[in-house]
Amino acid sequence: MTDAGAGALGTRGTAWKPETRLYSDGVVTGTDGAPVVVPPHSGVLRYPGTAFLDPAGAKLPGAAAATLEQAERARAWLERAALPGGDTPYADMAQVAVTDIDALTFPNGAAVAAGSPYWRYVWPRDTGFMAVALCLIGRHDDARRQLEYVAAMQEDDGGWQARYLPDGSGDVPDGRGRQLDGNGWTLWASWVWWKTGGGEPGPLMSMIDAAVRAGVDALDPVTHLPRASQDFWEMDVEEATLGSAAPLLFGLRCGRDLLAGSGDPSRAALAEQAHNAATGLSAAIDEQFGRHGYCRRVSGRGGRDASVAFLLPPFRPPSELVHVAWREAVDATTVANGGVRPGEEWTDRATAWTPQVSLHALTAAATGETAMAHRLLSWLDLRRTRLGSLPEKVTAAGTPAAVAPLGLTGATVLMALAELEGRALPVPASAEPTENNVSAPGS
C-alpha cells in the first residue's frame, strides 16, 4: 500500500458493505496531547503500560517524545489502579482499554470515538460510556472533564447533535443532525458519576436541567414514545426506535434522581415531570415494542437489534420477558465468525461489530449469564490489533478491521469485567424519588 493509500484509510464510512481493511493498529499520545494514529503494520510500538511512543520501535511524526520518567510514572499509575479483570486472562485487554481511553481524550476533555479522520469527533453516546468506565476505576475527575465537554456542546433546546469537533468550537463535521439518545446517555453517565462518588452534581446541573426538559419534550403526548430520530445505527427512520426510546427512559430516570438529589427545591417540579414522563415511556415501550418481542422499530419491521440490551441491567431493572427477547436478539444477529452484527436488518451479514459484542457481554455479565459473558470477552480479546487495541469491526475471516481503538468498545469491556467481579454499576430504579430512596452522592 502506498503512503497516500494509507493516509486515506478511515476517511469515509463503509457501513453498508463488508469492511476488510484495518485503518490503524492503535493510537499514541501526540505532542499536543491529541491522539496520533498508528498505521497498521507499521512497526510503531507503545511504551508498555502507556500511550507514549516507544523509541525502540519505528518513528511516528507528531508523536510525543516522552521521557523515561514520564513513561514510568504513567505505567506505575496503571499498575496501582484497581482495574477490573486484573487477576484474569483479560488483564492486558483491560489495561490497554484504559490507556486507549486516555489517549483518545484531548487536553480540553474532548473524548473522540477513535483517532482516524472520520471518527475523530465527540459523540455524546461514546463519551457517556467512556466516562462511566473511568468512574468504575475511580477516575471521577477525568470523567467529569469528558462530561463537561459534552455539556458545553449542548444546544439551546437541551439536545445534542450527533457529533462535534474536538476543538471546543461547538461546530459539527456534517449535517447528520440530532440523535435523541444523546440525552439519555449523557444523563446516565452524569448520574453514574454522581452515584459512584464523583461529588455534588452542581457543575453539571444546568446541563441536566436542559437535557431533562428536552427529553420530556421529545415524547409524543399520545403515544408517550419519542419522535423519530437517528440512534446508534445513525440512519434516518420514520418511526420510533428502541435505540432512542430505551436510552431516553433511563436518562429521564437518572435525571429525575439528579434533580431530586440536588437539594434545590425549585427543581422538584422538573423532577416530577421527569418521573411522569419516564413512567409513561416505560409503559409504552413494554406495550408497543413488547408486543412484537422488542424489535428495533415500533412497527416490528426489520426485526431485533442490540438495543433490547438497554432494557436490562445495568440500564433497567431485570425483566424475564425482556431477557428472553435479548437472548433471541443475540441468536438472531450472531454472524459466522462468532461475533454479532448490530441488528437483523443490518445489510452486512458477514462482519461483526465490537460495540455490540461488548454490549452483549456487559448484559450477560450484569444478568448472571456468566458463560456468555466470558465467551464474548474471550472472542474480543483474541481479535485485538498488534498493539492490543479493540477494533470497531471483525471481518468474516476473524481479523480486526476499520478503526482501532474504538473507545466505546473498550469502555464497555471494562464495564463487563467490573460486573463479572461483582463491582456492579448502579441501576436506575423505576420508583418515584423520595427522601428515603434517593441516594446521597457517593452512596
C-alpha positions in Angstrom: 0.0 0.0 0.0 1.3 3.5 -0.8 1.6 6.2 1.8 -1.2 8.0 0.0 -3.4 5.0 0.3 -2.6 4.5 3.9 -3.4 8.2 4.6 -6.8 7.8 3.1 -7.8 4.9 5.3 -10.6 5.8 7.7 -11.7 9.0 5.9 -15.1 7.6 4.7 -17.8 5.5 6.2 -18.2 1.9 5.0 -21.2 0.8 7.0 -23.1 -0.7 4.1 -20.6 -3.3 2.8 -18.2 -5.7 4.4 -15.1 -4.0 5.6 -11.8 -5.9 5.4 -9.3 -3.1 5.9 -7.7 -2.2 9.2 -7.2 1.5 9.4 -4.9 1.6 12.4 -3.2 -0.6 15.0 -3.9 2.0 17.7 -3.0 5.5 18.8 -0.3 7.2 20.7 -0.2 10.5 22.6 0.8 13.4 20.3 2.9 16.4 21.1 -0.2 18.5 21.6 -1.9 15.8 23.8 -4.2 14.7 21.0 -4.2 11.1 19.6 -1.9 10.2 16.8 -2.9 7.3 14.6 -0.6 4.3 14.4 -0.8 2.9 10.8 -1.4 -0.8 10.5 1.7 -3.0 10.2 4.0 0.0 10.8 6.4 -1.3 13.4 5.4 1.5 15.8 5.4 0.5 19.4 4.0 1.9 22.6 5.9 2.1 25.8 4.4 -0.8 27.8 1.5 0.3 30.0 1.3 3.8 28.5 0.1 5.6 25.4 3.5 7.0 24.7 5.6 6.1 21.7 8.3 3.6 22.5 11.6 4.9 20.9 12.6 1.2 20.4 10.1 1.0 17.6 9.5 2.9 14.4 9.3 6.7 14.3 5.9 8.4 14.0 5.5 12.1 13.1 3.6 14.1 15.7 4.0 11.6 18.5 5.1 12.9 21.9 8.7 12.1 22.9 8.1 11.2 26.5 11.0 10.9 28.9 11.6 7.6 30.6 10.5 9.2 33.8 7.1 10.3 32.3 6.5 6.8 30.8 7.4 5.0 34.1 5.2 7.3 36.1 2.3 6.6 33.7 2.9 2.8 33.9 3.2 2.9 37.7 -0.2 4.6 38.0 -1.8 1.9 35.8 -0.2 -0.8 37.9 -1.7 0.7 41.0 -5.1 1.3 39.6 -7.9 -1.1 40.6 -8.7 -2.2 37.1 -11.4 -4.8 36.5 -10.1 -8.1 35.2 -6.7 -7.7 36.9 -6.5 -11.3 38.1 -7.9 -12.8 34.9 -6.8 -13.6 31.4 -8.4 -10.3 30.4 -5.9 -8.2 32.4 -4.0 -6.9 29.3 -7.2 -6.1 27.4 -8.4 -4.0 30.4 -5.1 -2.2 30.7 -4.9 -1.3 27.0 -8.6 -0.3 27.1 -8.0 2.3 29.8 -4.8 3.5 28.1 -6.7 3.9 24.9 -9.5 5.9 26.5 -6.8 8.2 27.9 -5.1 8.5 24.5 -8.5 9.4 22.8 -9.1 12.2 25.3 -7.8 15.7 24.3 -6.4 18.0 26.9 -9.7 20.0 26.8 -11.7 16.9 27.8 -13.0 16.1 24.4 -13.1 12.3 24.1 -13.2 11.3 20.5 -14.6 8.0 19.3 -11.4 7.0 17.5 -8.3 8.6 16.2 -8.9 8.2 12.4 -10.3 11.2 10.5 -14.0 10.1 10.1 -14.2 9.1 13.8 -12.1 11.9 15.3 -15.2 13.5 16.8 -17.1 13.7 20.1 -20.3 11.6 20.2 -22.3 12.1 23.4 -23.1 8.4 23.3 -19.4 7.3 23.2 -18.4 9.9 25.7 -21.0 8.6 28.1 -19.6 5.1 28.0 -16.0 6.2 28.4 -16.9 8.5 31.3 -18.7 5.6 33.1 -15.7 3.3 32.6 -13.4 5.9 34.2 -15.8 6.2 37.1 -15.5 2.5 37.7 -11.8 2.8 38.3 -12.0 5.9 40.4 -11.1 8.4 37.7 -14.0 10.7 38.5 -12.1 14.0 37.7 -11.3 12.7 34.2 -14.9 11.5 33.7 -16.2 14.9 34.8 -13.9 16.7 32.3 -15.3 14.5 29.5 -18.9 15.2 30.6 -18.2 18.9 30.9 -17.0 19.0 27.3 -20.3 17.4 26.2 -22.2 19.8 28.4 -20.5 22.7 26.7 -21.7 21.4 23.4 -25.4 21.2 24.4 -27.7 23.0 22.0 -30.1 25.8 23.1 -33.1 23.4 23.2 -31.2 21.0 25.6 -30.4 18.3 22.9 -27.2 17.4 21.0 -26.1 17.0 17.5 -24.8 13.5 16.5 -21.2 14.5 17.0 -18.9 17.5 17.5 -15.4 18.7 16.6 -12.9 18.2 19.5 -11.7 21.8 19.3 -14.2 23.3 21.7 -15.9 25.4 18.9 -19.3 23.6 19.1 -19.1 23.0 15.4 -20.2 19.8 13.7 -18.5 17.9 10.9 -21.6 17.2 8.8 -25.4 17.6 8.7 -26.5 14.3 10.0 -28.5 16.2 12.7 -29.8 15.4 16.1 -29.8 12.0 17.9 -32.2 11.8 20.8 -30.3 9.1 22.6 -27.5 11.5 23.3 -29.8 13.0 26.1 -30.2 9.6 27.6 -26.5 8.6 27.5 -25.4 11.9 28.9 -27.9 11.9 31.8 -27.0 8.3 32.6 -23.3 9.0 32.7 -23.7 12.1 34.8 -25.9 10.0 37.2 -23.3 7.2 37.4 -20.6 9.8 38.1 -22.6 11.1 41.0 -23.7 7.8 42.4 -20.2 6.3 42.4 -18.6 9.2 44.3 -18.0 11.9 41.8 -19.3 14.6 44.1 -22.1 17.1 44.1 -23.7 17.4 40.6 -23.7 21.2 40.8 -21.3 21.9 37.9 -23.5 19.8 35.6 -26.9 20.9 36.8 -27.6 23.5 34.1 -26.9 20.8 31.5 -29.0 18.3 33.4 -32.0 20.7 33.7 -32.0 21.4 29.9 -31.4 17.7 29.0 -34.4 16.6 31.1 -36.7 19.2 29.6 -35.6 18.2 26.2 -36.2 14.5 27.0 -39.7 15.3 28.3 -40.5 17.4 25.2 -39.3 14.7 22.8 -42.1 12.4 23.9 -45.4 12.3 22.0 -48.3 13.2 24.4 -50.5 10.5 23.0 -48.2 7.5 22.4 -45.6 8.5 25.1 -42.9 7.4 22.7 -40.1 9.7 21.3 -40.3 11.2 17.9 -38.4 9.5 15.1 -34.7 10.0 15.5 -31.4 8.5 14.5 -30.0 6.2 17.1 -26.7 4.2 17.2 -27.4 3.0 13.7 -27.0 6.6 12.5 -29.7 6.1 9.9 -32.8 8.2 9.3 -36.0 6.4 10.2 -39.7 7.4 10.0 -40.8 5.8 13.3 -39.7 5.5 16.9 -36.9 3.0 17.6 -35.9 1.2 20.7 -32.4 2.6 20.3 -33.8 6.0 21.1 -36.6 5.1 23.4 -34.7 3.0 25.9 -31.8 5.5 26.5 -34.4 8.3 27.0 -36.1 6.1 29.5 -33.2 5.5 31.8 -31.9 9.0 31.1 -35.1 10.5 32.4 -34.9 8.3 35.5 -31.3 9.3 36.1 -32.2 13.0 35.5 -35.1 12.6 38.0 -32.7 11.4 40.7 -30.1 14.0 39.9 -32.8 16.8 40.2 -34.3 15.4 43.4 -30.9 14.8 44.9 -29.6 18.3 44.1 -31.1 19.8 47.3 -32.7 22.6 45.2 -36.5 22.8 45.9 -37.0 24.7 42.7 -36.1 21.5 40.8 -38.8 19.4 42.4 -41.4 20.2 39.7 -39.0 19.2 36.9 -38.1 16.0 38.8 -41.8 15.2 38.9 -42.2 15.9 35.2 -39.2 13.5 34.5 -40.8 10.8 36.7 -44.2 11.1 34.9 -42.6 11.1 31.5 -40.4 8.1 32.4 -43.5 6.2 33.7 -45.4 6.8 30.5 -42.5 5.9 28.4 -41.7 2.7 30.3 -45.3 1.5 29.8 -45.3 2.5 26.2 -42.1 0.6 25.5 -43.4 -2.6 27.1 -46.8 -2.3 25.4 -45.8 -1.1 21.9 -42.3 -2.6 21.5 -43.0 -5.6 23.7 -46.0 -6.8 21.6 -43.6 -8.0 18.9 -40.7 -9.2 21.0 -38.9 -5.8 21.5 -37.9 -5.3 17.9 -35.9 -2.3 16.9 -38.8 -0.4 15.2 -42.1 0.3 17.0 -43.9 -1.3 14.0 -42.0 -4.5 14.4 -40.5 -4.2 10.9 -36.8 -5.1 10.5 -36.5 -7.5 13.4 -34.4 -7.2 16.5 -31.3 -5.4 17.3 -28.8 -4.8 20.1 -30.9 -2.0 21.7 -33.0 -4.5 23.6 -30.0 -4.8 25.9 -30.7 -1.2 27.0 -33.8 -2.6 28.8 -31.8 -4.8 31.1 -29.2 -4.2 33.8 -27.2 -2.1 34.2 -29.7 0.3 32.5 -33.0 -1.0 33.8 -34.1 -3.4 36.5 -34.3 -7.1 35.3 -37.3 -8.5 33.4 -37.6 -12.1 32.4 -39.7 -11.2 29.4 -37.1 -8.7 28.1 -34.3 -11.2 29.0 -35.8 -13.8 26.7 -36.1 -11.2 23.9 -32.5 -10.2 24.4 -31.3 -13.8 24.1 -33.3 -14.2 20.9 -31.8 -11.0 19.6 -28.3 -12.3 20.3 -29.0 -15.5 18.5 -30.6 -13.7 15.5 -27.7 -11.4 15.0 -24.8 -13.7 15.5 -22.6 -14.0 12.4 -20.4 -16.8 11.2 -17.2 -15.5 12.8 -18.8 -15.8 16.3 -19.5 -12.1 16.8 -22.7 -10.2 16.2 -24.0 -7.5 13.8 -26.0 -4.6 15.0 -29.4 -6.0 14.1 -31.4 -8.3 11.8 -31.9 -5.7 9.1 -28.3 -4.6 9.1 -27.3 -5.3 5.5 -23.7 -6.5 6.1 -24.2 -10.1 7.3 -20.5 -11.1 7.4 -18.8 -8.5 9.6 -19.1 -8.4 13.4 -19.2 -5.1 15.2 -17.4 -4.9 18.5 -19.6 -2.3 20.2 -22.5 -4.8 20.0 -20.3 -7.7 21.1 -19.1 -5.9 24.1 -22.6 -4.6 24.9 -24.0 -8.2 24.9 -21.0 -9.2 27.1 -22.0 -6.4 29.6 -25.6 -7.5 29.6 -24.6 -11.1 30.1 -22.4 -10.2 33.0 -25.0 -8.0 34.6 -27.8 -10.6 34.4 -25.9 -13.7 35.5 -25.2 -15.1 32.1 -21.5 -15.7 33.1 -20.7 -18.3 30.4 -21.9 -16.0 27.6 -20.0 -13.0 29.1 -16.8 -15.0 29.1 -17.3 -16.3 25.6 -17.8 -12.8 24.2 -15.0 -11.3 26.1 -12.6 -14.0 25.1 -13.8 -13.5 21.5 -12.9 -9.8 21.7 -9.6 -10.5 23.5 -8.4 -12.8 20.6 -9.3 -10.2 17.9 -7.3 -7.2 19.1 -4.8 -5.4 16.9 -1.0 -5.7 17.1 -0.9 -3.0 19.8 -3.7 -4.7 21.7 -6.4 -2.2 20.9 -10.0 -3.2 20.3 -11.1 -2.5 16.7 -14.6 -1.4 15.5 -15.2 -4.4 13.4 -14.0 -8.0 12.8 -14.1 -9.5 9.3 -15.6 -12.8 8.2 -12.1 -14.2 8.5 -11.8 -13.2 12.1 -9.3 -10.4 11.7 -9.6 -6.8 13.1 -10.9 -4.2 10.7 -11.7 -0.5 10.4 -10.6 1.8 13.3 -8.7 0.9 16.4 -9.1 1.6 19.2 -12.8 2.3 19.5 -13.2 3.9 22.9 -16.9 2.8 23.1 -15.9 -0.9 22.9 -13.0 -0.6 25.3 -15.3 1.2 27.9 -18.0 -1.4 27.6 -15.4 -4.2 28.0 -14.3 -2.5 31.3 -17.9 -2.3 32.5 -18.5 -6.0 31.7 -15.3 -7.0 33.5 -16.4 -5.0 36.6 -19.8 -6.7 36.6 -18.1 -10.1 36.5 -16.1 -9.1 39.6 -19.2 -8.1 41.5 -18.4 -4.4 41.1 -21.9 -3.8 39.6 -22.9 -0.5 38.2 -25.9 1.2 39.8 -29.2 0.6 38.0 -31.7 3.4 37.6 -34.7 2.5 39.6 -38.3 2.8 38.5 -39.6 4.1 41.8 -40.6 7.7 42.3 -37.8 9.6 44.2 -38.4 10.4 47.8 -36.2 11.3 50.7 -35.9 7.6 51.5 -34.9 6.3 48.1 -32.7 8.9 46.5 -29.1 8.1 47.5 -26.7 10.7 48.5 -23.7 11.3 46.4 -21.1 8.6 46.7 -23.5 6.1 48.3 
